[in-house]
Amino acid sequence: MQKAFTFPYSDMRFAHPGDVTELVKLVNSAYRGDHSRLGWTTEADLLDGIRTHPDHMLGQITAPDSVMMVITDSTEAIMACVYLQDKQPLLYLGMLTVKPELQAAGIGRRLLDTAETYARSLGMEGMQMTVISVRDELIAWYARRGYQPTGEKMPFPEEQALGIPRQPIEFVVLEKKF
C-alpha cells in the first residue's frame, strides 16, 4: 500500500518496526486492564487478556496491504495510532487508539480525519470498520462522524488474539462512503 503521504500535522507519521514495543504497550493499556479505565474506550469489562502482541503488531506494520499511522508527542513518544488496511474499494480502519489519559481531547478525531484523507488519496470509495456490538457509546461516536451500520454482523474470533470474551459478543460493520 502507498506509504508516500504528506501528513497534515508534523506530529504524525507511519509506524515502523522499531515502534512495535511502544505500540503494543499503548494499545493494551488503552483497551484492557485498570489503566484503560482512565479513558472511555476501555474493553476491560467485556474482554480479558491482551488486545495485541508484538508478532501481531509487527505483521500489521509490515504487511504490504496495510499501514499504521501514529501521533507522537514532543518527545516522539507515541500517543495514538490507527491501523489501515486496503480492502478495495474501501479502506479498513481498526485499532484506533489514544492513550487513556488523553482521550476526549480531539486526538482520535484528528487521527480519524487524517485516515480518511489518506483513503481519499488512494482513491478509496470510503472507510469500513468493525466495532463490538455492545459498545453503544463508541458506535455513536463514529455515527457522529458519518459512519453507519451496514446491517452486517461478524462473530468475535474464537482464537484469543483479541482477548477472551466475558460474555457473548459480536462485531457490527460500520461504513462511511465518500
HUTALIN-V715918 format. One record per residue. N is the residue number from 1. RES is the residue in one small letter. SS is DSSP state (A for helix, B for strand, O for the rest). NEAR is the number of other ideal C-beta (glycine too) atoms within 12 Angstrom. Layout:
{{N;RES;SS;NEAR} {N;RES;SS;NEAR}}
//
This chain:
{{1;m;O;29} {2;q;O;19} {3;k;O;24} {4;a;O;11} {5;f;O;21} {6;t;O;15} {7;f;O;24} {8;p;O;19} {9;y;O;20} {10;s;O;12} {11;d;O;22} {12;m;B;31} {13;r;B;26} {14;f;B;33} {15;a;O;36} {16;h;O;20} {17;p;A;19} {18;g;A;18} {19;d;A;30} {20;v;A;27} {21;t;A;21} {22;e;A;30} {23;l;A;40} {24;v;A;31} {25;k;A;26} {26;l;A;41} {27;v;A;43} {28;n;A;33} {29;s;A;33} {30;a;A;39} {31;y;A;41} {32;r;O;33} {33;g;O;24} {34;d;A;13} {35;h;A;21} {36;s;A;30} {37;r;A;19} {38;l;A;20} {39;g;O;32} {40;w;O;24} {41;t;O;37} {42;t;O;29} {43;e;O;38} {44;a;O;26} {45;d;O;20} {46;l;O;28} {47;l;B;29} {48;d;B;18} {49;g;O;21} {50;i;O;27} {51;r;O;36} {52;t;O;34} {53;h;O;24} {54;p;A;21} {55;d;A;15} {56;h;A;29} {57;m;A;37} {58;l;A;22} {59;g;A;21} {60;q;A;35} {61;i;A;35} {62;t;A;22} {63;a;O;21} {64;p;O;13} {65;d;O;20} {66;s;B;32} {67;v;B;39} {68;m;B;44} {69;m;B;47} {70;v;B;41} {71;i;B;41} {72;t;B;27} {73;d;O;21} {74;s;O;9} {75;t;O;9} {76;e;O;16} {77;a;O;20} {78;i;B;38} {79;m;B;35} {80;a;B;43} {81;c;B;45} {82;v;B;43} {83;y;B;37} {84;l;B;42} {85;q;B;31} {86;d;B;25} {87;k;B;25} {88;q;O;16} {89;p;O;17} {90;l;B;29} {91;l;B;39} {92;y;B;32} {93;l;B;41} {94;g;B;34} {95;m;B;40} {96;l;B;42} {97;t;B;43} {98;v;B;37} {99;k;O;33} {100;p;A;31} {101;e;A;21} {102;l;A;26} {103;q;O;30} {104;a;O;17} {105;a;O;19} {106;g;O;16} {107;i;A;35} {108;g;A;34} {109;r;A;23} {110;r;A;26} {111;l;A;39} {112;l;A;35} {113;d;A;27} {114;t;A;35} {115;a;A;46} {116;e;A;34} {117;t;A;24} {118;y;A;35} {119;a;A;37} {120;r;A;20} {121;s;A;22} {122;l;O;29} {123;g;O;16} {124;m;O;29} {125;e;O;18} {126;g;B;27} {127;m;B;40} {128;q;B;36} {129;m;B;42} {130;t;B;35} {131;v;B;37} {132;i;B;35} {133;s;O;25} {134;v;O;22} {135;r;O;27} {136;d;A;15} {137;e;A;19} {138;l;A;30} {139;i;A;23} {140;a;A;16} {141;w;A;24} {142;y;A;31} {143;a;A;20} {144;r;O;15} {145;r;O;25} {146;g;O;19} {147;y;O;31} {148;q;B;23} {149;p;B;22} {150;t;B;21} {151;g;B;11} {152;e;B;18} {153;k;B;18} {154;m;B;20} {155;p;B;17} {156;f;O;27} {157;p;O;18} {158;e;O;12} {159;e;O;13} {160;q;O;17} {161;a;O;19} {162;l;O;31} {163;g;O;32} {164;i;B;20} {165;p;B;24} {166;r;O;17} {167;q;O;16} {168;p;O;13} {169;i;O;26} {170;e;B;20} {171;f;B;26} {172;v;B;29} {173;v;B;28} {174;l;B;38} {175;e;B;31} {176;k;B;30} {177;k;B;19} {178;f;O;21}}
//
